Amino acid sequence: MERKRASRVLKTLLKTFKLPEWTSSPCKRPFETLIRTIISQNTSNKNTARAFEKLSERFPMTPEAFSNAELSEIERCLRPAGLYRNKSKIIKKLSRMIIEEFNGSLEHVLSLPTEEARKVLLGLPGIGRKTADILLLFCAKKPTVPVDTHVNRVSRRLGLAPANGGYEEIRLALQKLYDPKDYLAIHVLLILLGRSYCKARKPLCNSCPMDNLCLQIDVED
């Protein structure tokens, strides 16, 4: 019954939203994806885009460039994103480690079996579970579902994940309900639903396309 309702949720979301074109193929620049994800931590999409644009205009998007860069130069670019000093240190340290431990490329790590690759990524500075899962899903098509703030909130409100579940409980619940081929779609679609209707404050329940499928569970964001 739960998988049947989960399937209806996915079908309704696919009718409501259009998946971005980039979801049809793996990203070809995992290091760039990693840097953008680090910048996005605890900041808005708008500020992430501004900081990433400044950074990519100033530096080639390579571990070598950031490893050799002056920390103050990276900080100047990341200032719009908040927590810029900490993020700059992480990017510089991470870049150096990727050069020293992986010959300047994440390709080998991403080619490992999913859980092994996840373990290696989680051992690197600045890479938490969400960042690791984004790299694995987006860049290597590995079977995992990243849980950002929207996925966290929306999946629990819909009853797709435990109401009091943490990151791993929510990730595993979604992976149990959906086929691996749908992991990327459900991740992106839940984010779109969270941004458009299922907002943290004052959700638009009356106009939400999921209203007849939602359990409307009260959760803390």
N, C-alpha and C positions, 0 to 999 in steps of 0.2 A: 504493500500500500504506500509506504514512504517513497519508494523509488518511482511509483506511478505518479504520485503528486509532484515529485521532483522533476520528472519528465515534463509534466504540464507546465511547471514553472519555467523551464528552459524554453519550451515551445512558445509560451506567451512572451517571454523576453525577446526571443528572436523575431517575433512579429512586431514588437514595439520599437526595438532599436536596431540600427544597422551596425554590424561589426566593422571596425576600422579596417582599411585595406591591409595594414601591416600584419594583421593577425593571420593572414593566409600563408605566410612563410616565416621561417625562423629569422631572427635578427642576425646580421652578419658582422656586427661590431660589438661583441660582448663587453669589451673594456669600456667603450662609450656608454653602453647600457648601465654598467656598474657605476660609473662616475655620475651619471644622471640620477640614478637611484639614491646614491649617497647624498647628493645635493637635495633631493626631495624630502629627506627625513625631517619631520617636524616643521614643514613649511608648506605653503600653498602651491598649486600648480603654476600660477602666474609668476610667483617669485622664483620657483624652480627654473622656469623657462628663461627668465631674465638672467639669472646667474649662469645657467648653462651656456646661453648665447655669448655672454661676456667671456666666459672661460674658453669656449671653442674659437672665438675670434682671436684670443691672445695666444693660445697654445695649440699645437697639434694634439689630437686626442690619442696620445700614446703614453705608456708607462715611462719611457725614457724622458719625455718632455717634462712630466710632472716631477720625476725623481730629481732632475737637474734644476728645476725652477726654484727661484727664490720664494720662500714661504709667503713673504709679504705680497708678492705678485699674485699668487693664488688667492690670498685673502681679499685682495682688492676686487677680484672678479666675483668672488662668492658672497660679498657683503649683502646683496639683496636677499639672499636665501636664509639669513639668520644662522646663528651658531657657526658663523663662517670661520672663526679661528679653529675650532675643533675639527670641522669638516676639512679644512685645508691641511691640517696636520695628518689626518687620516688618509687623505688622497695621496699626499707625498710619501708617507710611510708604506701604504699599500702598494703604490707604484714600484717602490724600491724592492719590496718583497716579491712582487710578480716577476721582476727582472732576475732577482737572485735565485728564486726557487722554481720558477716555471719558464725560464728563458724568455721572459717578456710577453708571454701569451697565455691566455686562459683556455685555449683550445683543448689541451690535454686533460685538464681538470674536468671540463664539460663533457669529455668523451668517456669518462669513467661511469660505472654503474651509478644509478641515481643516488642511493644512500651514501655511497663512498664519496661521490662528488660533493654532496651536501656537507658531509663531515669536513672535507678539506676546505670548502668555502667558509664554513662557520669558524674555522681556525684562523681566518685572516682578520685583521683589524677593520672595524667599521662594517663588517658583514654580519648581519643578524639573520634570523630565519626568513623574514620576508624578502630581504635582498637576495639571499641565496636561492630562494624558490623562484624569484623573478628571473634570475639568470638561467636557472635550470629549465624553466618552462618556456621563456621567450626565446632564448638563444640556443637551446639544445633539444627542445621538444620533449623534455623529460616529464614523466607523469607525476606532477605535483601541482597543488593549487595554492598560490600565494594568498595570504590573508592580510589585506590592508584594512584601514579603518572602516571603509565602506563595506567590504566583504564581511568583516566581523559583525557589524551592526545589522546589515540586511539579512544575512543568512540566519542569524538568531531570531530576528523578528518574524521571518517567514517560517521558522520552525525547521529549517534545514540543518541546523546545528544546535548543540546544547545551549540553553539560555545562559548558563553560567560558565560556558566553556572557554578555555584559554586558546592560544594560537594553535597548538597541536590538535586539541580536541576538535576545533572547527575545521582545520585542514583535513583531518582524517575522516570526519563526518561527510564532508563534501565529496571526498574521493570515493567514499563508499557508495554514495548515492548516484554518482555519475560515471560514465565510461571515460577512460583516459583521453579519448579523442575529443571529448567535450570540456576538458579541464580549462583550456584557454578561453573558450567561449563563456563558460559560466563565471570565470574570474572577471572578465571584462564586462559582461552584462550586469553582474551584481554591482559593480562600480558605477555603471551608467544609471542603474536604477537608484542607487544611493544618492547620486548627484542630482538627479532630476526630480525624484518623488520621495524616496525614503530617507529624507534628511534627518540629521541628528536631532535638530530641534524643529518643531512644527512640521512633521512629515505630512505630505499632501495625500493622505489616505483616500479621501473621497474621489480624487481623480486618478489614483494610481491604478495601472493596468493589472496589478497583482491583488487587488482588493478582495476578490472572491477566493483567492488561494492562500492569502496571508492569515497566519494565526494571530497576528498582531500582538505578539508577545512583548511585554514591557521589559526592555533591557537598558542598561546603562551604556552609553557610548564610550 
